[in-house]
Amino acid sequence: MILEFIQEFEQQLWTAGYTINSNASIPSVRALISAVSPKITSVGPVKFINYYLFLDWDKDLFGRLEALIAAQKSFREVVNKDFRVPNVWRMTLPSIVVAAVSSDEFTQEAITYVQTRYQIPWKGGEVGQMMLFDLKNHKQYCHFPRGYKQTGSIPLGYAVDELFGMYKTLYPDAKTFMN
């Protein structure tokens, strides 16, 4: 089930022009795939590049929220090495998504955490969030709350819309659950 999901996402991301890495080298993390957007996305004055990392919640993270948080920290460090400009002076932001995929349900603790935590530009020169993909029930959990104005909302919403669109292609009955 997870393999089919990853293959579908990999194909859709490749079609969208993303650079795909099936053997991502992230310290202390075994990734299913990582992907980087092909170009800078501009929406008004906001410019960002998407970085996606997909992880197996059951096998590689052992169903532990701490492991997901540690993976996000490692991925952020790797992504930030691509940017030579100090964080506070960045005109183009990395938009970082770490997505855990499971063929079973997630714990309520993990769901609550992902729906309430995100990175904002003025605290680190990046935006980002974690997402959970429940393949059993066709649910996506993420932070971005529509209609709520917050710092970094444009790249956060863009990532949610893009990944949910791909998820819906695989599972037409899929639903997204936000904060």
C-alpha positions as CSV (number, residue, x, y, z in Angstrom):
1,M,0.0,0.0,0.0
2,I,2.8,2.4,0.9
3,L,4.8,1.4,-2.1
4,E,1.9,2.1,-4.4
5,F,1.3,5.5,-2.7
6,I,5.0,6.5,-3.1
7,Q,5.2,5.3,-6.7
8,E,2.1,7.4,-7.6
9,F,3.4,10.5,-5.8
10,E,6.9,10.1,-7.3
11,Q,5.3,9.9,-10.8
12,Q,3.1,13.0,-10.2
13,L,6.0,15.0,-8.7
14,W,8.2,14.0,-11.6
15,T,5.5,15.0,-14.1
16,A,5.3,18.4,-12.3
17,G,9.0,18.8,-12.9
18,Y,10.3,18.0,-9.4
19,T,13.8,16.6,-8.9
20,I,13.2,13.3,-7.2
21,N,15.7,11.5,-5.0
22,S,14.7,7.9,-4.1
23,N,17.8,7.5,-2.0
24,A,17.8,10.8,-0.1
25,S,20.8,11.2,2.2
26,I,19.4,12.7,5.4
27,P,21.4,12.1,8.6
28,S,19.8,9.4,10.8
29,V,16.7,9.2,8.5
30,R,15.7,6.6,5.9
31,A,13.5,8.4,3.4
32,L,11.1,6.9,0.9
33,I,11.6,9.8,-1.4
34,S,12.5,13.5,-1.3
35,A,11.6,16.0,-3.9
36,V,12.5,19.6,-4.8
37,S,10.4,21.9,-6.9
38,P,11.8,22.7,-10.4
39,K,11.7,26.5,-10.0
40,I,10.9,29.3,-7.6
41,T,7.2,29.8,-7.1
42,S,6.2,33.5,-6.8
43,V,2.9,34.6,-5.4
44,G,2.9,38.3,-5.0
45,P,5.9,39.3,-3.0
46,V,6.4,35.8,-1.6
47,K,9.0,33.5,-3.3
48,F,9.6,29.9,-2.3
49,I,11.0,26.6,-3.3
50,N,9.2,23.4,-2.2
51,Y,11.1,20.6,-0.5
52,Y,9.2,17.4,0.3
53,L,10.3,14.4,2.3
54,F,8.2,11.3,2.6
55,L,8.8,8.8,5.5
56,D,7.4,5.5,6.4
57,W,5.7,6.0,9.8
58,D,5.5,2.3,10.7
59,K,8.8,0.9,9.5
60,D,11.2,3.8,9.7
61,L,9.8,6.0,12.4
62,F,8.4,3.1,14.4
63,G,5.1,5.0,15.0
64,R,6.9,7.6,17.2
65,L,6.3,11.3,17.1
66,E,9.8,12.0,18.5
67,A,11.3,10.2,15.4
68,L,9.2,12.4,13.1
69,I,10.3,15.6,14.9
70,A,13.9,14.5,14.7
71,A,13.6,13.7,11.0
72,Q,12.1,17.1,10.4
73,K,15.1,18.7,12.2
74,S,17.6,16.7,10.1
75,F,15.8,17.6,6.8
76,R,15.7,21.3,7.7
77,E,19.4,21.3,8.2
78,V,20.0,19.6,4.9
79,V,17.7,22.0,3.0
80,N,19.2,25.1,4.6
81,K,22.6,24.1,3.3
82,D,21.2,24.9,-0.2
83,F,20.8,28.5,0.8
84,R,23.9,30.7,1.1
85,V,22.0,33.8,2.2
86,P,21.6,34.1,6.0
87,N,18.1,33.1,7.1
88,V,16.9,36.6,8.1
89,W,17.9,38.1,4.7
90,R,16.4,35.5,2.4
91,M,14.2,36.8,-0.4
92,T,13.4,33.2,-1.4
93,L,12.2,30.8,1.3
94,P,12.5,27.1,1.5
95,S,9.0,25.6,2.0
96,I,9.7,22.4,3.8
97,V,7.2,19.5,4.2
98,V,8.0,16.3,6.1
99,A,5.3,13.8,5.4
100,A,4.8,10.5,7.3
101,V,2.9,7.8,5.5
102,S,1.1,5.0,7.2
103,S,-1.0,2.1,6.2
104,D,-2.8,2.4,9.5
105,E,-4.2,5.2,11.7
106,F,-2.0,7.7,13.5
107,T,-2.0,8.4,17.2
108,Q,-4.1,11.4,18.4
109,E,-0.8,12.9,19.8
110,A,0.8,12.9,16.3
111,I,-2.3,14.3,14.7
112,T,-2.6,17.1,17.2
113,Y,1.1,17.9,16.9
114,V,1.1,18.2,13.1
115,Q,-2.1,20.3,13.1
116,T,-0.7,22.8,15.6
117,R,3.0,23.2,14.7
118,Y,4.6,24.9,11.7
119,Q,7.8,27.0,10.9
120,I,7.4,30.6,10.1
121,P,9.8,32.8,8.1
122,W,10.9,35.3,10.7
123,K,12.0,32.6,13.1
124,G,14.3,30.8,10.7
125,G,14.1,32.0,7.1
126,E,11.9,29.1,6.1
127,V,8.3,27.9,6.2
128,G,7.3,24.4,6.8
129,Q,5.0,21.8,8.3
130,M,4.6,18.1,8.9
131,M,1.8,16.1,7.2
132,L,0.4,12.7,7.9
133,F,-1.1,10.5,5.2
134,D,-3.4,7.7,6.6
135,L,-3.7,5.3,3.7
136,K,-6.2,3.1,5.5
137,N,-8.8,5.8,5.9
138,H,-7.7,8.1,3.1
139,K,-7.0,11.0,5.4
140,Q,-4.4,13.7,5.2
141,Y,-3.6,15.7,8.4
142,C,-1.7,19.0,8.2
143,H,-1.5,22.4,9.8
144,F,-2.6,25.0,7.3
145,P,-6.0,26.4,8.3
146,R,-7.8,28.0,5.4
147,G,-9.1,31.5,6.0
148,Y,-6.6,32.2,8.8
149,K,-4.0,34.9,8.1
150,Q,-0.7,33.9,9.4
151,T,3.0,34.4,8.5
152,G,4.0,32.0,5.8
153,S,0.4,31.1,4.9
154,I,0.9,31.3,1.1
155,P,3.6,28.6,0.9
156,L,1.9,26.5,3.6
157,G,-1.4,26.5,1.7
158,Y,0.4,25.9,-1.7
159,A,2.0,22.7,-0.3
160,V,-1.3,21.5,1.2
161,D,-3.2,22.1,-2.0
162,E,-0.5,20.5,-4.2
163,L,0.0,17.3,-2.1
164,F,-3.7,16.9,-1.4
165,G,-4.4,17.2,-5.2
166,M,-2.0,14.3,-5.8
167,Y,-3.5,12.3,-2.9
168,K,-7.0,12.8,-4.3
169,T,-5.8,11.4,-7.6
170,L,-4.9,8.2,-5.9
171,Y,-7.9,8.1,-3.5
172,P,-10.8,10.1,-4.9
173,D,-12.6,9.9,-1.5
174,A,-9.6,11.4,0.4
175,K,-10.2,14.1,2.9
176,T,-7.9,16.6,4.5
177,F,-8.0,17.6,8.1
178,M,-6.4,20.9,9.2
179,N,-6.2,22.8,12.4
